[in-house]
Amino acid sequence: MLGLLALGLVAALVVFFVGSKSQDEQNSAASDPAGTATVTVTQQPSTTKVTRTEIETEVDQASVDPCSQDVMKAQNWNFERFAVNDCQNGWLIGGTPQTDAIGLYQWNGEKWQRYEADGETFTGFECYDFKSLRAQGAPEVMLQQVTECTTRSFPVHLTPEQPSCDGRNVLIVESVIVHPGEDADKEIAQALGRHSGAKFTNPGQCSSLRAEAEGGKVYPVYYDFGRDASAMCQRKAAIGGNGRTLNNSADFSDPCE
């Protein structure tokens, strides 16, 4: 009987000490700063937040459409009015309508910048190195709207005349209108071929000659009669055309009418 009581007492003591040890370990873990989970919990959300912000920033930058109206309005074009002819893939053609201020622009990631022309044709148009433009990713549709620089020399008969604006009489038999991207040499040569012995001069050589029309430059093809207005009018009666005096008074009147 005493043996049974002794065994029961030993079992009770074992249970007591084991329970006490478990409770002490739990209390120790709760009070031990090195074992706390709070640092891990607060640090992880902070890292996740920064990563999300970076992703959102990248998305915002990628979503900017250079061709959007908001971007266009934010540009300092240095023009009273600016019209966009074409805009795509980081390239733009635009400027002031009906003027020479039509150019090629490239998006640099923040704003539109004027793409400097590589040269100028003898007829006064800006021209570009198509090989260089293609290497930079310019769309082919853009190349169709600008003039390519060439290295060919121009025949003597295509050299524009430089007549004096002294009131001399000329009979304009054709006005060649050349738009950006068109082959001015070819158009002018064909017009001269249709009018044997005729000459041509630059757009607006005198104020009595139109410089532009229909969005293109005007190259007058004409016969020069000097001071002989009568001979000019006789030729006009035979072949047609427009009589004009070359002056800087913006006088477009026809002496034959």
C-alpha positions as CSV (number, residue, x, y, z in Angstrom):
1,M,0.0,0.0,0.0
2,L,2.8,2.3,0.9
3,G,4.5,1.4,-2.3
4,L,1.5,2.4,-4.4
5,L,1.3,5.8,-2.6
6,A,5.0,6.4,-3.2
7,L,4.6,5.7,-7.0
8,G,1.7,8.1,-7.2
9,L,3.6,10.8,-5.5
10,V,6.5,10.4,-7.9
11,A,4.2,10.6,-10.9
12,A,2.6,13.8,-9.6
13,L,6.0,15.4,-9.1
14,V,7.1,14.6,-12.6
15,V,3.9,16.1,-14.1
16,F,4.4,19.2,-12.0
17,F,8.0,19.8,-13.0
18,V,7.3,19.1,-16.7
19,G,4.4,21.6,-16.8
20,S,6.5,24.2,-15.0
21,K,9.3,23.8,-17.5
22,S,7.0,24.2,-20.5
23,Q,5.5,27.3,-18.9
24,D,9.0,28.8,-18.2
25,E,10.0,28.2,-21.8
26,Q,6.9,29.9,-23.2
27,N,7.5,32.9,-20.8
28,S,11.2,33.0,-21.8
29,A,10.3,33.0,-25.5
30,A,7.8,35.8,-25.0
31,S,10.3,38.0,-23.2
32,D,13.3,37.3,-25.4
33,P,13.8,40.3,-27.9
34,A,15.9,38.2,-30.2
35,G,13.1,35.8,-30.8
36,T,10.4,38.2,-31.5
37,A,8.5,38.0,-34.9
38,T,7.6,41.7,-34.9
39,V,10.8,42.8,-36.7
40,T,10.2,40.3,-39.6
41,V,6.6,41.3,-39.9
42,T,7.3,45.1,-40.1
43,Q,10.3,44.7,-42.4
44,Q,8.6,42.6,-45.0
45,P,5.7,45.0,-45.7
46,S,8.3,47.8,-46.1
47,T,10.3,45.9,-48.8
48,T,7.1,45.0,-50.6
49,K,5.9,48.6,-50.7
50,V,9.1,49.9,-52.3
51,T,9.0,47.2,-54.9
52,R,5.4,48.0,-55.8
53,T,6.3,51.8,-56.1
54,E,9.1,51.0,-58.5
55,I,6.8,48.9,-60.6
56,E,4.1,51.6,-60.7
57,T,6.7,54.2,-61.7
58,E,7.9,52.1,-64.6
59,V,4.3,51.5,-65.7
60,D,3.6,55.3,-65.6
61,Q,6.6,56.1,-67.7
62,A,5.9,53.4,-70.2
63,S,2.2,54.6,-70.5
64,V,3.2,58.1,-71.8
65,D,2.0,58.5,-75.4
66,P,4.2,61.1,-77.1
67,C,1.5,61.7,-79.7
68,S,-1.2,62.5,-77.2
69,Q,-2.8,66.0,-77.1
70,D,-1.6,66.5,-73.5
71,V,2.1,66.0,-74.5
72,M,1.7,68.2,-77.6
73,K,0.2,71.0,-75.5
74,A,3.2,70.8,-73.1
75,Q,5.7,71.4,-75.9
76,N,7.4,74.7,-76.5
77,W,7.2,74.7,-80.3
78,N,8.3,78.4,-80.7
79,F,5.5,78.8,-83.3
80,E,2.3,80.8,-83.2
81,R,0.5,77.8,-84.4
82,F,1.7,74.2,-84.8
83,A,0.0,71.4,-86.8
84,V,1.0,67.8,-86.6
85,N,1.0,66.1,-90.0
86,D,2.0,62.7,-88.8
87,C,3.1,61.2,-85.5
88,Q,4.1,57.6,-84.7
89,N,6.8,55.4,-83.1
90,G,8.7,58.3,-81.6
91,W,8.8,60.4,-84.8
92,L,6.7,63.4,-85.8
93,I,6.3,65.7,-88.8
94,G,4.7,69.0,-88.2
95,G,5.0,72.8,-88.1
96,T,3.3,75.9,-89.2
97,P,1.0,75.2,-92.1
98,Q,1.7,76.9,-95.5
99,T,5.2,77.9,-94.5
100,D,8.8,76.5,-94.6
101,A,8.5,75.8,-90.9
102,I,7.6,72.1,-91.4
103,G,10.1,69.8,-90.0
104,L,11.0,66.3,-88.6
105,Y,11.0,65.8,-84.9
106,Q,12.2,62.9,-82.6
107,W,11.0,62.0,-79.1
108,N,13.9,61.8,-76.6
109,G,11.9,60.2,-73.8
110,E,10.8,63.5,-72.3
111,K,10.0,65.9,-75.1
112,W,10.0,66.4,-78.9
113,Q,13.2,67.7,-80.4
114,R,13.7,69.0,-83.9
115,Y,15.7,66.6,-86.0
116,E,18.3,68.6,-87.8
117,A,18.3,68.2,-91.6
118,D,21.4,66.7,-93.2
119,G,21.5,69.2,-96.0
120,E,19.5,71.3,-98.4
121,T,18.6,70.8,-102.1
122,F,19.5,73.6,-104.6
123,T,15.8,74.4,-104.7
124,G,15.8,75.2,-101.0
125,F,14.2,72.1,-99.4
126,E,15.7,70.5,-96.3
127,C,16.9,67.0,-97.1
128,Y,17.8,64.0,-95.0
129,D,20.2,61.0,-94.9
130,F,17.6,58.1,-95.3
131,K,20.2,55.5,-94.2
132,S,20.8,57.3,-90.9
133,L,17.0,57.8,-90.4
134,R,16.4,54.1,-90.9
135,A,19.2,53.1,-88.6
136,Q,17.4,55.2,-85.9
137,G,14.1,53.5,-86.5
138,A,12.3,56.2,-88.4
139,P,9.1,54.7,-90.0
140,E,9.1,54.4,-93.8
141,V,5.9,56.5,-93.9
142,M,7.9,59.4,-92.5
143,L,10.6,59.0,-95.1
144,Q,7.9,59.4,-97.8
145,Q,7.1,62.8,-96.5
146,V,10.7,64.3,-96.5
147,T,13.3,64.8,-99.2
148,E,16.3,62.6,-99.4
149,C,19.7,64.1,-99.9
150,T,21.5,63.1,-103.1
151,T,25.1,63.6,-104.3
152,R,24.2,64.0,-108.0
153,S,25.1,67.2,-109.8
154,F,22.4,69.3,-111.5
155,P,22.4,69.9,-115.3
156,V,23.2,73.5,-116.2
157,H,19.8,74.1,-117.8
158,L,18.2,73.5,-114.3
159,T,20.1,76.3,-112.7
160,P,17.5,78.8,-111.6
161,E,17.7,82.3,-113.1
162,Q,18.1,85.3,-110.9
163,P,16.1,88.0,-112.8
164,S,16.1,91.6,-111.5
165,C,12.9,92.9,-110.0
166,D,13.1,96.0,-112.1
167,G,9.7,96.0,-113.8
168,R,10.7,93.8,-116.7
169,N,7.9,91.8,-118.5
170,V,7.7,88.1,-118.2
171,L,5.2,85.6,-119.6
172,I,4.6,82.8,-117.0
173,V,3.6,79.7,-119.0
174,E,3.6,77.3,-116.1
175,S,3.9,77.3,-112.3
176,V,5.5,74.2,-111.0
177,I,4.3,73.4,-107.5
178,V,6.7,71.1,-105.6
179,H,5.6,69.6,-102.3
180,P,8.0,68.2,-99.6
181,G,9.2,64.8,-100.6
182,E,8.6,65.3,-104.3
183,D,11.5,65.4,-106.8
184,A,11.7,69.1,-107.7
185,D,14.4,68.4,-110.3
186,K,12.2,66.0,-112.2
187,E,9.1,68.3,-112.1
188,I,11.0,71.4,-113.2
189,A,12.9,69.5,-116.0
190,Q,9.6,68.2,-117.4
191,A,8.0,71.7,-117.3
192,L,11.1,73.1,-119.2
193,G,10.8,70.3,-121.7
194,R,7.2,71.4,-122.4
195,H,8.2,75.0,-123.1
196,S,11.3,75.2,-125.3
197,G,13.6,78.1,-124.5
198,A,11.8,78.9,-121.2
199,K,13.6,79.7,-118.0
200,F,12.6,79.2,-114.3
201,T,13.5,81.0,-111.1
202,N,13.2,80.5,-107.4
203,P,9.9,80.8,-105.5
204,G,9.3,84.4,-104.5
205,Q,12.3,85.8,-106.4
206,C,10.3,89.0,-106.6
207,S,7.3,90.0,-104.5
208,S,5.2,89.8,-107.7
209,L,5.8,86.1,-107.9
210,R,4.1,83.6,-105.6
211,A,6.4,81.8,-103.3
212,E,3.9,79.1,-102.1
213,A,0.6,77.5,-103.1
214,E,-1.3,74.5,-102.1
215,G,1.2,73.6,-99.5
216,G,4.2,73.5,-101.9
217,K,6.8,75.9,-103.3
218,V,6.0,77.6,-106.7
219,Y,8.7,77.6,-109.4
220,P,7.6,79.9,-112.2
221,V,8.5,78.8,-115.7
222,Y,8.6,81.9,-118.0
223,Y,9.8,83.8,-121.0
224,D,11.6,87.1,-120.4
225,F,10.7,90.0,-122.7
226,G,12.5,92.7,-120.8
227,R,10.9,96.1,-121.4
228,D,8.9,95.0,-124.5
229,A,5.4,94.6,-123.1
230,S,3.9,94.5,-126.6
231,A,5.9,91.4,-127.6
232,M,5.0,89.7,-124.4
233,C,1.3,90.3,-125.0
234,Q,1.5,89.1,-128.6
235,R,3.1,85.8,-127.3
236,K,0.5,85.5,-124.7
237,A,-2.2,85.7,-127.4
238,A,-0.5,82.9,-129.3
239,I,0.3,80.4,-126.5
240,G,-1.5,81.6,-123.4
241,G,0.0,82.2,-120.0
242,N,0.0,85.0,-117.5
243,G,1.7,88.3,-118.2
244,R,3.6,89.8,-115.2
245,T,6.1,92.5,-114.4
246,L,8.8,91.5,-112.0
247,N,8.6,94.0,-109.1
248,N,8.9,94.2,-105.4
249,S,5.6,96.0,-105.0
250,A,3.6,92.8,-104.8
251,D,1.9,93.9,-108.0
252,F,0.3,90.7,-109.5
253,S,-1.5,92.5,-112.3
254,D,-1.2,91.4,-115.9
255,P,-0.1,94.2,-118.3
256,C,-2.0,92.5,-121.1
257,E,-5.4,92.9,-119.5
